[in-house]
Amino acid sequence: MKFGLIGLLTAFIMLAFSMGINAEDLIGAGATFPYPLYSKMFSEYQKTNKINVNYQSIGSGGGIKQLLEKTVDFGGSDAIMTDEQLSKAPKILHIPTCLGAVVVTYNLPIKSELKLTPEIISDIFLGKITKWNDPMIVEINKGIALPDKDITVVHRSDGSGTTAIFTDYLSKVSEGWKNKVGKGTSVNWPVGLGGKGNEGVAGLVKQVPNSIGYVELIYAIQNKMSYATIKNRAGNFVKPSLESTSKAAETELPDDMRISLTDTDAANGYPISGFTYILVYQEQNYDNRPIGKAKSLVNLLKWMATDGQKFTTPLHYAPLSESAKNKALKLIKSMTYDGKSIE
């Protein structure tokens, strides 16, 4: 029996090697926000570099948790880790990979494009505005026959960087939201139905008439969903797009790249935009981690910040600006193994 088990294990190892699995393959988990992009990037990277990257789309909260527990090589997050979270671990770097827009999507029997203001959005998600033909909504959408129907709010049920960006925005534009709910990857929602992942929210909004929710732009486009044009701080109604998302980042970027882009003061910037990040430990020699795995991770990150950027625009993500790319590469260069630079 013992020989049989050893033989079975040997056969499994031989099968693993025959399938191309090697010690330099990487495991990541986290944000659903960039999942369509990462799926494409990692598939293309494997073709030319023979490195398999297994990324699980479990939400930013899960990605941060898995990284802190050191069960993955990298975490994915749209949420910036808090000082408290960072204090619980060795130095963690935030490597930006692209920008994305969180859109307010809705399921209404109208053909015209819906306009929304910060006040309307916050009041809907606070449960203060409950009807689609509320005077505040009608006032800025003249000529649109808005139904006399109850609004069904849909939000994330899991820890989410998309939620972190959305609630960060609401906390900036609404004192009521800031004081009652606040911001974070998870919050106590005043009203609404919960869906897991961007996929879950998109699915619920599509299924439930007269609903409203928030998802990453690519999920709205892929699911052929309607999404609102939103009034920004400059007073302009801005439609979420690659251009308006990029314009939201036209500001001075910090060296550590931990920056909130919501409620931008850029005249034509879309106000619910943000970077998405790969989170890694700066010092890569931990838990008997081999140097080959560390080098594999550094090479992947360099490629994502440079050649991999060509996959952003076709999937409706905004690519890194030259400034953001250079800061990302500088952060990657600061990664070490036994205190020495990884090249």
C-alpha positions as CSV (number, residue, x, y, z in Angstrom):
1,M,0.0,0.0,0.0
2,K,2.8,2.3,1.0
3,F,4.6,1.6,-2.3
4,G,1.4,2.3,-4.1
5,L,1.0,5.8,-2.5
6,I,4.6,6.7,-3.3
7,G,4.1,5.5,-6.9
8,L,1.0,7.6,-7.2
9,L,2.8,10.7,-5.8
10,T,5.7,10.2,-8.2
11,A,3.2,9.9,-11.1
12,F,1.5,13.1,-10.0
13,I,4.9,15.0,-9.9
14,M,5.8,13.7,-13.4
15,L,2.4,14.8,-14.7
16,A,2.9,18.2,-13.2
17,F,6.2,18.6,-14.9
18,S,4.7,17.4,-18.2
19,M,2.1,20.0,-17.9
20,G,4.7,22.7,-17.7
21,I,4.3,23.5,-14.0
22,N,7.5,24.7,-12.5
23,A,8.9,26.4,-9.3
24,E,8.8,29.8,-10.9
25,D,5.1,29.8,-11.6
26,L,3.1,32.4,-9.6
27,I,-0.1,32.6,-7.7
28,G,-2.1,35.8,-7.1
29,A,-5.5,36.7,-5.8
30,G,-7.6,39.7,-5.2
31,A,-9.5,42.5,-7.1
32,T,-12.2,41.6,-9.6
33,F,-11.9,45.1,-11.0
34,P,-8.9,44.2,-13.3
35,Y,-9.7,40.5,-13.7
36,P,-10.6,40.7,-17.5
37,L,-7.3,42.5,-18.1
38,Y,-5.2,40.2,-15.9
39,S,-6.6,37.2,-17.6
40,K,-5.5,38.5,-20.9
41,M,-2.1,39.7,-19.7
42,F,-1.2,36.4,-17.9
43,S,-2.3,34.3,-20.9
44,E,-0.1,36.3,-23.2
45,Y,2.8,36.3,-20.8
46,Q,2.7,32.5,-20.5
47,K,2.9,32.2,-24.3
48,T,6.3,34.0,-24.5
49,N,7.8,33.4,-21.1
50,K,6.5,29.9,-20.1
51,I,5.5,31.1,-16.7
52,N,2.0,30.2,-15.5
53,V,0.2,32.9,-13.4
54,N,-2.8,31.7,-11.6
55,Y,-4.9,34.7,-10.5
56,Q,-8.1,34.2,-8.4
57,S,-10.7,36.9,-8.6
58,I,-11.8,37.0,-5.0
59,G,-12.1,40.8,-4.3
60,S,-9.5,43.3,-3.0
61,G,-10.2,42.5,0.6
62,G,-9.4,38.8,0.0
63,G,-6.3,39.7,-2.0
64,I,-5.0,41.8,0.9
65,K,-5.8,39.1,3.4
66,Q,-4.1,36.4,1.3
67,L,-0.9,38.5,0.9
68,L,-0.8,39.2,4.7
69,E,-1.1,35.5,5.3
70,K,1.6,34.9,2.7
71,T,-0.4,32.3,0.8
72,V,0.0,34.0,-2.5
73,D,2.9,35.6,-4.4
74,F,1.0,38.8,-4.9
75,G,-2.3,40.4,-4.1
76,G,-4.5,42.4,-6.4
77,S,-6.3,45.5,-4.9
78,D,-8.0,48.6,-6.1
79,A,-8.1,49.7,-2.5
80,I,-5.0,51.4,-1.0
81,M,-3.9,49.5,2.1
82,T,-4.4,51.5,5.3
83,D,-1.5,52.5,7.6
84,E,-2.9,50.0,10.2
85,Q,-2.8,47.2,7.7
86,L,0.7,48.0,6.5
87,S,1.9,48.2,10.1
88,K,1.1,44.5,10.5
89,A,3.6,43.2,7.9
90,P,7.0,43.8,6.4
91,K,7.0,46.6,3.8
92,I,4.4,46.2,1.1
93,L,4.6,48.0,-2.3
94,H,1.7,49.2,-4.3
95,I,2.6,48.7,-8.0
96,P,0.0,50.4,-10.3
97,T,-1.0,48.4,-13.4
98,C,-3.6,50.6,-15.0
99,L,-6.6,52.9,-14.2
100,G,-10.2,52.1,-14.3
101,A,-13.6,53.8,-13.9
102,V,-16.3,52.7,-11.5
103,V,-19.6,53.4,-13.3
104,V,-23.1,53.8,-11.9
105,T,-25.1,51.3,-13.9
106,Y,-28.9,51.1,-14.1
107,N,-31.8,49.0,-15.5
108,L,-34.4,51.4,-16.8
109,P,-36.9,51.3,-19.8
110,I,-35.3,54.5,-21.3
111,K,-33.1,55.0,-24.3
112,S,-31.6,58.3,-23.4
113,E,-28.5,58.6,-21.3
114,L,-29.1,59.3,-17.6
115,K,-27.4,62.1,-15.8
116,L,-26.6,62.0,-12.1
117,T,-25.1,64.4,-9.6
118,P,-23.0,63.5,-6.6
119,E,-26.0,64.5,-4.3
120,I,-28.4,62.3,-6.2
121,I,-26.0,59.3,-6.1
122,S,-25.3,59.6,-2.4
123,D,-29.0,60.1,-1.6
124,I,-30.0,57.0,-3.6
125,F,-27.5,54.8,-1.9
126,L,-28.4,56.3,1.5
127,G,-32.0,55.3,0.8
128,K,-33.2,59.0,0.8
129,I,-34.2,59.0,-2.8
130,T,-36.5,56.0,-3.4
131,K,-38.3,56.7,-6.7
132,W,-36.9,57.1,-10.2
133,N,-39.2,60.1,-10.8
134,D,-37.9,62.0,-7.8
135,P,-37.9,65.7,-8.6
136,M,-34.1,65.9,-8.2
137,I,-33.6,63.2,-10.9
138,V,-36.3,64.6,-13.2
139,E,-34.8,68.2,-13.0
140,I,-31.5,67.3,-14.6
141,N,-33.0,64.7,-17.0
142,K,-35.7,66.8,-18.8
143,G,-37.3,65.1,-21.7
144,I,-36.8,61.6,-20.3
145,A,-39.9,59.7,-19.1
146,L,-38.6,58.4,-15.8
147,P,-40.9,55.7,-14.4
148,D,-42.8,56.1,-11.1
149,K,-41.1,53.0,-9.8
150,D,-39.1,52.2,-6.6
151,I,-35.4,52.2,-6.9
152,T,-33.6,48.9,-6.1
153,V,-30.1,49.5,-4.9
154,V,-27.4,46.8,-5.7
155,H,-24.0,46.8,-3.9
156,R,-21.1,44.5,-3.3
157,S,-21.4,41.8,-0.6
158,D,-17.7,41.0,-0.5
159,G,-14.6,43.0,0.5
160,S,-14.0,45.0,-2.6
161,G,-11.6,47.6,-4.1
162,T,-14.5,48.7,-6.3
163,T,-16.4,49.5,-3.2
164,A,-13.4,51.2,-1.7
165,I,-13.2,53.6,-4.7
166,F,-17.0,54.1,-4.8
167,T,-17.3,54.8,-1.1
168,D,-14.2,57.0,-1.1
169,Y,-15.9,59.1,-3.7
170,L,-19.2,59.2,-1.8
171,S,-17.4,60.2,1.4
172,K,-15.8,63.1,-0.4
173,V,-19.0,64.5,-2.0
174,S,-21.5,63.8,0.8
175,E,-21.1,64.7,4.5
176,G,-24.1,62.6,5.2
177,W,-22.5,59.5,3.6
178,K,-19.1,60.2,5.3
179,N,-20.7,60.5,8.8
180,K,-23.2,57.6,8.5
181,V,-21.4,55.0,6.3
182,G,-17.9,56.1,5.5
183,K,-15.4,54.4,3.2
184,G,-13.6,51.1,2.9
185,T,-13.6,47.7,1.1
186,S,-16.6,46.7,3.1
187,V,-19.2,49.0,4.7
188,N,-22.6,48.7,6.3
189,W,-24.9,49.5,3.4
190,P,-28.1,51.5,4.5
191,V,-30.2,49.8,1.7
192,G,-30.0,47.4,-1.1
193,L,-29.2,43.9,-2.4
194,G,-25.7,42.4,-2.2
195,G,-23.9,40.7,-5.1
196,K,-20.5,39.0,-5.0
197,G,-17.9,40.5,-7.3
198,N,-18.4,42.9,-10.2
199,E,-19.9,39.9,-11.9
200,G,-22.5,39.5,-9.2
201,V,-23.5,43.2,-9.1
202,A,-23.7,43.3,-12.9
203,G,-25.8,40.2,-12.9
204,L,-28.3,41.5,-10.4
205,V,-28.7,44.9,-12.1
206,K,-29.4,43.1,-15.4
207,Q,-32.0,40.8,-13.8
208,V,-33.8,43.4,-11.6
209,P,-35.9,46.0,-13.3
210,N,-35.5,49.6,-12.0
211,S,-32.2,48.8,-10.2
212,I,-29.0,50.7,-9.8
213,G,-25.5,49.6,-8.9
214,Y,-21.8,50.2,-9.4
215,V,-19.4,48.1,-11.4
216,E,-16.1,48.6,-13.2
217,L,-16.6,50.0,-16.7
218,I,-15.5,46.8,-18.5
219,Y,-18.3,44.8,-16.8
220,A,-20.9,47.3,-17.9
221,I,-19.6,47.2,-21.5
222,Q,-19.3,43.4,-21.6
223,N,-22.8,43.0,-20.3
224,K,-24.2,45.8,-22.6
225,M,-25.5,47.7,-19.6
226,S,-26.4,51.4,-19.4
227,Y,-24.3,53.7,-17.2
228,A,-24.7,57.3,-16.1
229,T,-22.9,60.5,-17.0
230,I,-21.9,62.1,-13.8
231,K,-21.3,65.7,-12.8
232,N,-17.8,66.3,-11.6
233,R,-16.3,68.8,-9.2
234,A,-15.8,71.3,-12.0
235,G,-19.5,71.2,-12.8
236,N,-19.2,69.3,-16.0
237,F,-21.2,66.2,-16.8
238,V,-18.6,63.6,-17.8
239,K,-19.2,60.2,-19.4
240,P,-16.8,57.4,-18.2
241,S,-14.3,56.6,-20.9
242,L,-10.6,55.9,-21.3
243,E,-9.9,59.5,-21.9
244,S,-11.9,60.9,-19.0
245,T,-10.5,58.2,-16.7
246,S,-6.9,59.1,-17.7
247,K,-7.6,62.8,-17.2
248,A,-8.6,62.1,-13.5
249,A,-5.0,61.1,-12.9
250,E,-3.6,64.5,-14.2
251,T,-2.2,65.3,-10.8
252,E,1.1,65.0,-8.9
253,L,1.7,61.4,-8.1
254,P,3.5,60.3,-4.9
255,D,6.5,58.0,-5.1
256,D,4.7,55.2,-3.2
257,M,1.7,55.6,-5.6
258,R,-0.8,55.4,-2.8
259,I,-3.2,58.0,-4.1
260,S,-6.9,58.5,-4.3
261,L,-8.1,59.9,-7.7
262,T,-11.8,60.2,-6.8
263,D,-13.7,63.6,-7.0
264,T,-10.9,64.9,-9.3
265,D,-10.6,68.6,-9.9
266,A,-9.6,68.0,-13.5
267,A,-12.1,69.8,-15.7
268,N,-12.8,66.8,-17.9
269,G,-11.9,64.1,-15.5
270,Y,-14.3,61.3,-14.6
271,P,-14.9,61.6,-10.8
272,I,-15.0,57.9,-9.9
273,S,-11.7,56.7,-11.2
274,G,-8.8,54.9,-9.5
275,F,-5.6,53.0,-10.0
276,T,-5.6,49.2,-9.5
277,Y,-2.5,47.7,-7.9
278,I,-0.4,44.6,-7.5
279,L,0.7,44.3,-3.9
280,V,4.0,42.6,-3.1
281,Y,6.5,42.4,-0.3
282,Q,9.5,44.6,-0.9
283,E,11.8,42.0,0.6
284,Q,11.1,38.7,-1.2
285,N,13.2,36.3,0.9
286,Y,10.5,35.1,3.3
287,D,9.1,31.7,4.3
288,N,11.9,29.8,2.4
289,R,10.9,31.6,-0.8
290,P,13.4,30.7,-3.6
291,I,15.1,33.4,-5.4
292,G,13.9,32.0,-8.7
293,K,10.3,32.8,-7.7
294,A,11.3,36.3,-6.7
295,K,12.9,36.9,-10.0
296,S,9.9,35.5,-11.8
297,L,7.7,38.0,-10.0
298,V,9.9,41.0,-10.7
299,N,10.1,40.1,-14.4
300,L,6.3,39.7,-14.6
301,L,5.7,43.1,-13.0
302,K,8.2,44.8,-15.3
303,W,6.4,43.4,-18.3
304,M,3.0,44.4,-17.0
305,A,4.2,48.0,-16.6
306,T,5.8,48.1,-20.0
307,D,4.9,45.7,-22.9
308,G,1.8,44.5,-21.1
309,Q,0.2,48.0,-21.2
310,K,-0.8,47.4,-24.9
311,F,-3.6,45.1,-23.6
312,T,-5.3,47.9,-21.5
313,T,-7.0,50.0,-24.1
314,P,-8.7,47.2,-26.0
315,L,-10.3,46.0,-22.7
316,H,-11.4,49.5,-21.7
317,Y,-8.8,50.2,-19.0
318,A,-6.8,53.3,-19.1
319,P,-3.0,52.7,-19.5
320,L,-0.4,54.1,-17.1
321,S,0.9,57.5,-18.0
322,E,4.7,57.9,-18.5
323,S,4.9,59.3,-15.0
324,A,2.9,56.5,-13.4
325,K,4.9,53.9,-15.4
326,N,8.2,55.3,-14.3
327,K,7.1,55.4,-10.7
328,A,5.9,51.8,-11.0
329,L,9.3,50.6,-12.4
330,K,11.1,52.4,-9.6
331,L,9.0,50.6,-7.1
332,I,9.7,47.3,-8.8
333,K,13.4,48.0,-8.9
334,S,13.3,48.5,-5.1
335,M,12.3,44.9,-4.5
336,T,15.1,42.9,-2.9
337,Y,16.2,39.4,-2.0
338,D,18.3,39.2,1.1
339,G,18.6,43.0,0.9
340,K,20.0,42.9,-2.6
341,S,18.4,44.2,-5.8
342,I,16.6,41.5,-7.9
343,E,17.7,41.7,-11.5
